[in-house]
Amino acid sequence: MLQKDGTCFPNVSHVNGQSIDTEYLSGSKTQEFIDALAYFGFNSFYYSANMKLIQPKNAITFKGEGGHKHHLHAGAETIKVKEINL
């Protein structure tokens, strides 16, 4: 669930829709999720170092890092966040 400002858990490094943190999905679903995020403009990804993921064509940063063992971090500074009223 994304918050109003486009982040999952807002803090100093997650402002104005620049990035999201989310739990990993099971199996190939994580790769599908990363591919979908790249399709919609996310271009930086940090993930668990032991995961065998394929870098999407649009990704500029794609790093397996120990600090992301339990969650996926994805971001983009150029995405315009549009608030949708339900």
N, C-alpha and C positions, 0 to 999 in steps of 0.2 A: 504494500500500500504506500503510495507516494503522498507526501504531505503537500500543503498548499504551495510551498516554495520549491517543489520539485524534488525533494530529497526524502529518503526514508527516515533518517535519524539526523536532523539538523544539528550542526556544530560548526566550529570555525573552518573546517575543511570541507564542509558540505553546504555551500550557500548558493542561492539563486539557481538551482537546478544544475550546478556544475557536476555533481556526482551523486551516486547512489551506493549504498551498501545493501546487499541482500544475501540470504542463505543460498548455498548451492542446491541445485535440483539434482535428482537422481539420474544416474546413467548419462545417456547422450543428451538429455534435456538441458544440461548446463551449456553445452556447445550450441544448441539451438537457440538458447536464450541470448548468449553472447552474439551470435550471428544476427539475431533480431535487433539487439541494441545497436550494433554497428550499422545496420540498415537504416535505423532512425537517427543516426548522427553521432552516437557515442564513439569516441576514438581512442580512449585510454582504458586499459583493463589491467587489474592486478588480481591474481588468483593464487590458489595453493600451488606451491612449487612442484609437487609431485603429480599434478594433473596433466594428462596428455591432451591438451587442447590445441586446436588449429587456429592460427591468427587470421581474423577476417581481413579482407582486402583493404577496408577503410581504416583499420586500426593503425594508429601511429605508435602508441605505447602498448606493449603486450608482455607483461612480466609475471613470472611465477615467483612469488615472494613469501617467505616464512610468516610474515605478519598477516597474511591473508589465508591462513589455514582453514578457517571456519566460515569465511564469507568472501563474496566476490565484490570487488570495488570497480565501478565503471564511471567514467565521466566525460564531459565535453563542455568547454567554455562557450561554444558558439551556438548551442541549442537555445532557441527561444522558448521559454516556458509559457504555455497558454493555460490559464485557469479555466476549468470547465465547471459550470454550475449545474448540479444535478437536481 
